[in-house]
Amino acid sequence: MLPANVGLVKTAHGGLHVYCNRDGYTLPSNRCVKCIVLDNIEIDIFGQMFKYKEHGGMEQ
């Protein structure tokens, strides 16, 4: 069971995109492509790194 704040999207090529609140966990970037690869599926993880899309000069 996934937390309520996690979104899953099945891609046209059969992979999964996972959109999540990182809850303070430091990610190497805002997207981790093919971070989980299984026999029949590839999973990409996307997390918001900054509060605003354009973070220059704005509070994080």
PDB file of N, CA, C and O in Angstrom:
ATOM      1  N   MET A   1       0.848  -1.177   0.000  1.00  0.00           N
ATOM      2  CA  MET A   1       0.000   0.000   0.000  1.00  0.00           C
ATOM      3  C   MET A   1       0.895   1.242   0.000  1.00  0.00           C
ATOM      4  O   MET A   1       1.836   1.350   0.786  1.00  0.00           O
ATOM      5  N   LEU A   2       0.582   2.159  -0.887  1.00  0.00           N
ATOM      6  CA  LEU A   2       1.354   3.395  -0.993  1.00  0.00           C
ATOM      7  C   LEU A   2       0.715   4.502  -0.170  1.00  0.00           C
ATOM      8  O   LEU A   2      -0.499   4.492   0.033  1.00  0.00           O
ATOM      9  N   PRO A   3       1.516   5.465   0.312  1.00  0.00           N
ATOM     10  CA  PRO A   3       0.948   6.616   1.019  1.00  0.00           C
ATOM     11  C   PRO A   3       0.014   7.412   0.109  1.00  0.00           C
ATOM     12  O   PRO A   3       0.121   7.334  -1.114  1.00  0.00           O
ATOM     13  N   ALA A   4      -0.890   8.167   0.698  1.00  0.00           N
ATOM     14  CA  ALA A   4      -1.875   8.946  -0.057  1.00  0.00           C
ATOM     15  C   ALA A   4      -1.223  10.026  -0.914  1.00  0.00           C
ATOM     16  O   ALA A   4      -1.807  10.443  -1.915  1.00  0.00           O
ATOM     17  N   ASN A   5      -0.027  10.488  -0.547  1.00  0.00           N
ATOM     18  CA  ASN A   5       0.615  11.572  -1.292  1.00  0.00           C
ATOM     19  C   ASN A   5       1.529  11.074  -2.416  1.00  0.00           C
ATOM     20  O   ASN A   5       2.361  11.834  -2.911  1.00  0.00           O
ATOM     21  N   VAL A   6       1.388   9.821  -2.821  1.00  0.00           N
ATOM     22  CA  VAL A   6       2.177   9.257  -3.915  1.00  0.00           C
ATOM     23  C   VAL A   6       1.271   9.047  -5.112  1.00  0.00           C
ATOM     24  O   VAL A   6       0.211   8.431  -5.001  1.00  0.00           O
ATOM     25  N   GLY A   7       1.694   9.563  -6.259  1.00  0.00           N
ATOM     26  CA  GLY A   7       0.929   9.376  -7.488  1.00  0.00           C
ATOM     27  C   GLY A   7       1.653   8.426  -8.423  1.00  0.00           C
ATOM     28  O   GLY A   7       2.868   8.521  -8.596  1.00  0.00           O
ATOM     29  N   LEU A   8       0.909   7.510  -9.026  1.00  0.00           N
ATOM     30  CA  LEU A   8       1.468   6.568  -9.994  1.00  0.00           C
ATOM     31  C   LEU A   8       0.854   6.831 -11.353  1.00  0.00           C
ATOM     32  O   LEU A   8      -0.354   7.045 -11.460  1.00  0.00           O
ATOM     33  N   VAL A   9       1.672   6.816 -12.389  1.00  0.00           N
ATOM     34  CA  VAL A   9       1.194   6.973 -13.759  1.00  0.00           C
ATOM     35  C   VAL A   9       1.837   5.874 -14.594  1.00  0.00           C
ATOM     36  O   VAL A   9       3.062   5.760 -14.641  1.00  0.00           O
ATOM     37  N   LYS A  10       1.004   5.059 -15.259  1.00  0.00           N
ATOM     38  CA  LYS A  10       1.537   4.042 -16.161  1.00  0.00           C
ATOM     39  C   LYS A  10       1.812   4.705 -17.505  1.00  0.00           C
ATOM     40  O   LYS A  10       0.926   5.336 -18.081  1.00  0.00           O
ATOM     41  N   THR A  11       3.033   4.565 -18.002  1.00  0.00           N
ATOM     42  CA  THR A  11       3.413   5.216 -19.251  1.00  0.00           C
ATOM     43  C   THR A  11       2.933   4.413 -20.448  1.00  0.00           C
ATOM     44  O   THR A  11       2.549   3.251 -20.311  1.00  0.00           O
ATOM     45  N   ALA A  12       2.954   5.031 -21.617  1.00  0.00           N
ATOM     46  CA  ALA A  12       2.515   4.369 -22.846  1.00  0.00           C
ATOM     47  C   ALA A  12       3.381   3.154 -23.182  1.00  0.00           C
ATOM     48  O   ALA A  12       2.910   2.217 -23.826  1.00  0.00           O
ATOM     49  N   HIS A  13       4.641   3.168 -22.750  1.00  0.00           N
ATOM     50  CA  HIS A  13       5.523   2.031 -23.040  1.00  0.00           C
ATOM     51  C   HIS A  13       5.574   1.018 -21.904  1.00  0.00           C
ATOM     52  O   HIS A  13       6.454   0.158 -21.883  1.00  0.00           O
ATOM     53  N   GLY A  14       4.635   1.110 -20.952  1.00  0.00           N
ATOM     54  CA  GLY A  14       4.510   0.097 -19.909  1.00  0.00           C
ATOM     55  C   GLY A  14       5.309   0.334 -18.651  1.00  0.00           C
ATOM     56  O   GLY A  14       5.316  -0.524 -17.768  1.00  0.00           O
ATOM     57  N   GLY A  15       5.986   1.469 -18.529  1.00  0.00           N
ATOM     58  CA  GLY A  15       6.728   1.781 -17.309  1.00  0.00           C
ATOM     59  C   GLY A  15       5.838   2.473 -16.298  1.00  0.00           C
ATOM     60  O   GLY A  15       4.654   2.693 -16.552  1.00  0.00           O
ATOM     61  N   LEU A  16       6.395   2.811 -15.167  1.00  0.00           N
ATOM     62  CA  LEU A  16       5.674   3.544 -14.129  1.00  0.00           C
ATOM     63  C   LEU A  16       6.414   4.826 -13.802  1.00  0.00           C
ATOM     64  O   LEU A  16       7.639   4.830 -13.680  1.00  0.00           O
ATOM     65  N   HIS A  17       5.672   5.913 -13.660  1.00  0.00           N
ATOM     66  CA  HIS A  17       6.210   7.155 -13.111  1.00  0.00           C
ATOM     67  C   HIS A  17       5.633   7.292 -11.712  1.00  0.00           C
ATOM     68  O   HIS A  17       4.421   7.182 -11.529  1.00  0.00           O
ATOM     69  N   VAL A  18       6.482   7.528 -10.728  1.00  0.00           N
ATOM     70  CA  VAL A  18       6.066   7.697  -9.343  1.00  0.00           C
ATOM     71  C   VAL A  18       6.321   9.154  -8.960  1.00  0.00           C
ATOM     72  O   VAL A  18       7.455   9.627  -9.030  1.00  0.00           O
ATOM     73  N   TYR A  19       5.268   9.861  -8.556  1.00  0.00           N
ATOM     74  CA  TYR A  19       5.382  11.255  -8.119  1.00  0.00           C
ATOM     75  C   TYR A  19       5.172  11.276  -6.612  1.00  0.00           C
ATOM     76  O   TYR A  19       4.152  10.788  -6.126  1.00  0.00           O
ATOM     77  N   CYS A  20       6.133  11.842  -5.858  1.00  0.00           N
ATOM     78  CA  CYS A  20       6.045  11.719  -4.408  1.00  0.00           C
ATOM     79  C   CYS A  20       6.520  12.980  -3.693  1.00  0.00           C
ATOM     80  O   CYS A  20       7.266  13.793  -4.239  1.00  0.00           O
ATOM     81  N   ASN A  21       6.057  13.110  -2.450  1.00  0.00           N
ATOM     82  CA  ASN A  21       6.566  14.115  -1.526  1.00  0.00           C
ATOM     83  C   ASN A  21       7.775  13.478  -0.861  1.00  0.00           C
ATOM     84  O   ASN A  21       7.652  12.424  -0.236  1.00  0.00           O
ATOM     85  N   ARG A  22       8.927  14.096  -0.985  1.00  0.00           N
ATOM     86  CA  ARG A  22      10.152  13.461  -0.496  1.00  0.00           C
ATOM     87  C   ARG A  22      10.331  13.537   1.014  1.00  0.00           C
ATOM     88  O   ARG A  22      11.243  12.902   1.543  1.00  0.00           O
ATOM     89  N   ASP A  23       9.494  14.291   1.730  1.00  0.00           N
ATOM     90  CA  ASP A  23       9.526  14.366   3.196  1.00  0.00           C
ATOM     91  C   ASP A  23      10.926  14.574   3.768  1.00  0.00           C
ATOM     92  O   ASP A  23      11.317  13.912   4.729  1.00  0.00           O
ATOM     93  N   GLY A  24      11.679  15.501   3.169  1.00  0.00           N
ATOM     94  CA  GLY A  24      13.003  15.811   3.689  1.00  0.00           C
ATOM     95  C   GLY A  24      14.110  14.895   3.218  1.00  0.00           C
ATOM     96  O   GLY A  24      15.283  15.177   3.461  1.00  0.00           O
ATOM     97  N   TYR A  25      13.769  13.805   2.552  1.00  0.00           N
ATOM     98  CA  TYR A  25      14.793  12.892   2.046  1.00  0.00           C
ATOM     99  C   TYR A  25      15.534  13.557   0.895  1.00  0.00           C
ATOM    100  O   TYR A  25      14.895  14.071  -0.024  1.00  0.00           O
ATOM    101  N   THR A  26      16.850  13.562   0.918  1.00  0.00           N
ATOM    102  CA  THR A  26      17.641  14.215  -0.111  1.00  0.00           C
ATOM    103  C   THR A  26      17.740  13.327  -1.342  1.00  0.00           C
ATOM    104  O   THR A  26      18.255  12.210  -1.280  1.00  0.00           O
ATOM    105  N   LEU A  27      17.241  13.838  -2.456  1.00  0.00           N
ATOM    106  CA  LEU A  27      17.341  13.130  -3.728  1.00  0.00           C
ATOM    107  C   LEU A  27      18.520  13.687  -4.514  1.00  0.00           C
ATOM    108  O   LEU A  27      18.845  14.865  -4.371  1.00  0.00           O
ATOM    109  N   PRO A  28      19.170  12.870  -5.340  1.00  0.00           N
ATOM    110  CA  PRO A  28      20.276  13.382  -6.139  1.00  0.00           C
ATOM    111  C   PRO A  28      19.815  14.384  -7.199  1.00  0.00           C
ATOM    112  O   PRO A  28      20.599  15.234  -7.619  1.00  0.00           O
ATOM    113  N   SER A  29      18.570  14.299  -7.631  1.00  0.00           N
ATOM    114  CA  SER A  29      17.974  15.254  -8.569  1.00  0.00           C
ATOM    115  C   SER A  29      16.460  15.128  -8.448  1.00  0.00           C
ATOM    116  O   SER A  29      15.964  14.290  -7.695  1.00  0.00           O
ATOM    117  N   ASN A  30      15.724  15.959  -9.187  1.00  0.00           N
ATOM    118  CA  ASN A  30      14.270  15.891  -9.078  1.00  0.00           C
ATOM    119  C   ASN A  30      13.678  14.748  -9.889  1.00  0.00           C
ATOM    120  O   ASN A  30      12.476  14.493  -9.820  1.00  0.00           O
ATOM    121  N   ARG A  31      14.515  14.060 -10.655  1.00  0.00           N
ATOM    122  CA  ARG A  31      14.024  12.881 -11.354  1.00  0.00           C
ATOM    123  C   ARG A  31      15.091  11.798 -11.344  1.00  0.00           C
ATOM    124  O   ARG A  31      16.276  12.070 -11.534  1.00  0.00           O
ATOM    125  N   CYS A  32      14.665  10.608 -11.126  1.00  0.00           N
ATOM    126  CA  CYS A  32      15.541   9.439 -11.124  1.00  0.00           C
ATOM    127  C   CYS A  32      14.965   8.462 -12.144  1.00  0.00           C
ATOM    128  O   CYS A  32      14.044   7.707 -11.835  1.00  0.00           O
ATOM    129  N   VAL A  33      15.504   8.478 -13.354  1.00  0.00           N
ATOM    130  CA  VAL A  33      14.978   7.664 -14.445  1.00  0.00           C
ATOM    131  C   VAL A  33      15.554   6.254 -14.365  1.00  0.00           C
ATOM    132  O   VAL A  33      16.755   6.069 -14.168  1.00  0.00           O
ATOM    133  N   LYS A  34      14.686   5.276 -14.519  1.00  0.00           N
ATOM    134  CA  LYS A  34      15.040   3.854 -14.454  1.00  0.00           C
ATOM    135  C   LYS A  34      15.760   3.521 -13.151  1.00  0.00           C
ATOM    136  O   LYS A  34      16.739   2.776 -13.153  1.00  0.00           O
ATOM    137  N   CYS A  35      15.277   4.072 -12.042  1.00  0.00           N
ATOM    138  CA  CYS A  35      15.935   3.797 -10.764  1.00  0.00           C
ATOM    139  C   CYS A  35      15.576   2.418 -10.230  1.00  0.00           C
ATOM    140  O   CYS A  35      16.294   1.870  -9.395  1.00  0.00           O
ATOM    141  N   ILE A  36      14.475   1.857 -10.703  1.00  0.00           N
ATOM    142  CA  ILE A  36      14.119   0.477 -10.371  1.00  0.00           C
ATOM    143  C   ILE A  36      13.794  -0.216 -11.689  1.00  0.00           C
ATOM    144  O   ILE A  36      12.890   0.212 -12.408  1.00  0.00           O
ATOM    145  N   VAL A  37      14.518  -1.276 -12.011  1.00  0.00           N
ATOM    146  CA  VAL A  37      14.281  -2.014 -13.246  1.00  0.00           C
ATOM    147  C   VAL A  37      14.028  -3.471 -12.886  1.00  0.00           C
ATOM    148  O   VAL A  37      14.874  -4.136 -12.288  1.00  0.00           O
ATOM    149  N   LEU A  38      12.853  -3.951 -13.259  1.00  0.00           N
ATOM    150  CA  LEU A  38      12.482  -5.347 -13.050  1.00  0.00           C
ATOM    151  C   LEU A  38      12.360  -6.015 -14.417  1.00  0.00           C
ATOM    152  O   LEU A  38      12.552  -5.363 -15.443  1.00  0.00           O
ATOM    153  N   ASP A  39      12.044  -7.299 -14.439  1.00  0.00           N
ATOM    154  CA  ASP A  39      11.948  -8.033 -15.703  1.00  0.00           C
ATOM    155  C   ASP A  39      10.994  -7.392 -16.699  1.00  0.00           C
ATOM    156  O   ASP A  39      11.302  -7.312 -17.888  1.00  0.00           O
ATOM    157  N   ASN A  40       9.842  -6.935 -16.228  1.00  0.00           N
ATOM    158  CA  ASN A  40       8.814  -6.449 -17.149  1.00  0.00           C
ATOM    159  C   ASN A  40       8.408  -4.999 -16.926  1.00  0.00           C
ATOM    160  O   ASN A  40       7.409  -4.551 -17.488  1.00  0.00           O
ATOM    161  N   ILE A  41       9.163  -4.251 -16.115  1.00  0.00           N
ATOM    162  CA  ILE A  41       8.775  -2.864 -15.843  1.00  0.00           C
ATOM    163  C   ILE A  41       9.990  -2.036 -15.432  1.00  0.00           C
ATOM    164  O   ILE A  41      10.911  -2.533 -14.783  1.00  0.00           O
ATOM    165  N   GLU A  42       9.970  -0.767 -15.824  1.00  0.00           N
ATOM    166  CA  GLU A  42      10.982   0.196 -15.390  1.00  0.00           C
ATOM    167  C   GLU A  42      10.268   1.285 -14.608  1.00  0.00           C
ATOM    168  O   GLU A  42       9.218   1.761 -15.037  1.00  0.00           O
ATOM    169  N   ILE A  43      10.822   1.691 -13.458  1.00  0.00           N
ATOM    170  CA  ILE A  43      10.169   2.679 -12.607  1.00  0.00           C
ATOM    171  C   ILE A  43      11.039   3.928 -12.518  1.00  0.00           C
ATOM    172  O   ILE A  43      12.218   3.868 -12.168  1.00  0.00           O
ATOM    173  N   ASP A  44      10.417   5.070 -12.847  1.00  0.00           N
ATOM    174  CA  ASP A  44      11.054   6.381 -12.720  1.00  0.00           C
ATOM    175  C   ASP A  44      10.441   7.079 -11.512  1.00  0.00           C
ATOM    176  O   ASP A  44       9.235   6.972 -11.290  1.00  0.00           O
ATOM    177  N   ILE A  45      11.248   7.792 -10.725  1.00  0.00           N
ATOM    178  CA  ILE A  45      10.746   8.499  -9.545  1.00  0.00           C
ATOM    179  C   ILE A  45      10.971   9.999  -9.727  1.00  0.00           C
ATOM    180  O   ILE A  45      12.062  10.431 -10.099  1.00  0.00           O
ATOM    181  N   PHE A  46       9.925  10.788  -9.460  1.00  0.00           N
ATOM    182  CA  PHE A  46       9.984  12.242  -9.567  1.00  0.00           C
ATOM    183  C   PHE A  46       9.619  12.850  -8.221  1.00  0.00           C
ATOM    184  O   PHE A  46       8.608  12.476  -7.627  1.00  0.00           O
ATOM    185  N   GLY A  47      10.426  13.777  -7.737  1.00  0.00           N
ATOM    186  CA  GLY A  47      10.151  14.453  -6.472  1.00  0.00           C
ATOM    187  C   GLY A  47      10.431  15.936  -6.595  1.00  0.00           C
ATOM    188  O   GLY A  47      11.334  16.339  -7.327  1.00  0.00           O
ATOM    189  N   GLN A  48       9.671  16.748  -5.892  1.00  0.00           N
ATOM    190  CA  GLN A  48       9.866  18.197  -5.945  1.00  0.00           C
ATOM    191  C   GLN A  48      11.073  18.576  -5.102  1.00  0.00           C
ATOM    192  O   GLN A  48      11.124  18.281  -3.908  1.00  0.00           O
ATOM    193  N   MET A  49      12.044  19.231  -5.727  1.00  0.00           N
ATOM    194  CA  MET A  49      13.266  19.625  -5.028  1.00  0.00           C
ATOM    195  C   MET A  49      13.118  20.981  -4.345  1.00  0.00           C
ATOM    196  O   MET A  49      13.709  21.218  -3.291  1.00  0.00           O
ATOM    197  N   PHE A  50      12.329  21.868  -4.948  1.00  0.00           N
ATOM    198  CA  PHE A  50      12.166  23.221  -4.437  1.00  0.00           C
ATOM    199  C   PHE A  50      10.683  23.548  -4.315  1.00  0.00           C
ATOM    200  O   PHE A  50       9.855  22.968  -5.018  1.00  0.00           O
ATOM    201  N   LYS A  51      10.352  24.466  -3.431  1.00  0.00           N
ATOM    202  CA  LYS A  51       8.960  24.845  -3.202  1.00  0.00           C
ATOM    203  C   LYS A  51       8.339  25.462  -4.449  1.00  0.00           C
ATOM    204  O   LYS A  51       7.156  25.260  -4.723  1.00  0.00           O
ATOM    205  N   TYR A  52       9.135  26.214  -5.205  1.00  0.00           N
ATOM    206  CA  TYR A  52       8.645  26.891  -6.400  1.00  0.00           C
ATOM    207  C   TYR A  52       9.361  26.343  -7.629  1.00  0.00           C
ATOM    208  O   TYR A  52      10.516  25.924  -7.552  1.00  0.00           O
ATOM    209  N   LYS A  53       8.662  26.352  -8.761  1.00  0.00           N
ATOM    210  CA  LYS A  53       9.256  25.854  -9.997  1.00  0.00           C
ATOM    211  C   LYS A  53      10.524  26.632 -10.338  1.00  0.00           C
ATOM    212  O   LYS A  53      11.547  26.039 -10.679  1.00  0.00           O
ATOM    213  N   GLU A  54      10.458  27.954 -10.246  1.00  0.00           N
ATOM    214  CA  GLU A  54      11.641  28.793 -10.416  1.00  0.00           C
ATOM    215  C   GLU A  54      12.066  29.236  -9.023  1.00  0.00           C
ATOM    216  O   GLU A  54      11.438  30.117  -8.437  1.00  0.00           O
ATOM    217  N   HIS A  55      13.123  28.639  -8.487  1.00  0.00           N
ATOM    218  CA  HIS A  55      13.492  28.858  -7.087  1.00  0.00           C
ATOM    219  C   HIS A  55      14.490  29.981  -6.889  1.00  0.00           C
ATOM    220  O   HIS A  55      14.789  30.316  -5.743  1.00  0.00           O
ATOM    221  N   GLY A  56      15.020  30.579  -7.943  1.00  0.00           N
ATOM    222  CA  GLY A  56      16.008  31.642  -7.783  1.00  0.00           C
ATOM    223  C   GLY A  56      15.439  32.837  -7.042  1.00  0.00           C
ATOM    224  O   GLY A  56      14.492  33.464  -7.517  1.00  0.00           O
ATOM    225  N   GLY A  57      15.997  33.159  -5.893  1.00  0.00           N
ATOM    226  CA  GLY A  57      15.571  34.319  -5.129  1.00  0.00           C
ATOM    227  C   GLY A  57      14.322  34.115  -4.296  1.00  0.00           C
ATOM    228  O   GLY A  57      13.904  35.030  -3.587  1.00  0.00           O
ATOM    229  N   MET A  58      13.722  32.954  -4.361  1.00  0.00           N
ATOM    230  CA  MET A  58      12.511  32.704  -3.568  1.00  0.00           C
ATOM    231  C   MET A  58      12.843  31.785  -2.403  1.00  0.00           C
ATOM    232  O   MET A  58      13.810  31.024  -2.443  1.00  0.00           O
ATOM    233  N   GLU A  59      12.033  31.870  -1.382  1.00  0.00           N
ATOM    234  CA  GLU A  59      12.219  31.039  -0.197  1.00  0.00           C
ATOM    235  C   GLU A  59      11.995  29.580  -0.562  1.00  0.00           C
ATOM    236  O   GLU A  59      11.041  29.246  -1.264  1.00  0.00           O
ATOM    237  N   GLN A  60      12.891  28.707  -0.075  1.00  0.00           N
ATOM    238  CA  GLN A  60      12.740  27.277  -0.348  1.00  0.00           C
ATOM    239  C   GLN A  60      12.022  26.586   0.776  1.00  0.00           C
ATOM    240  O   GLN A  60      11.805  25.376   0.718  1.00  0.00           O
TER     241      GLN A  60
END
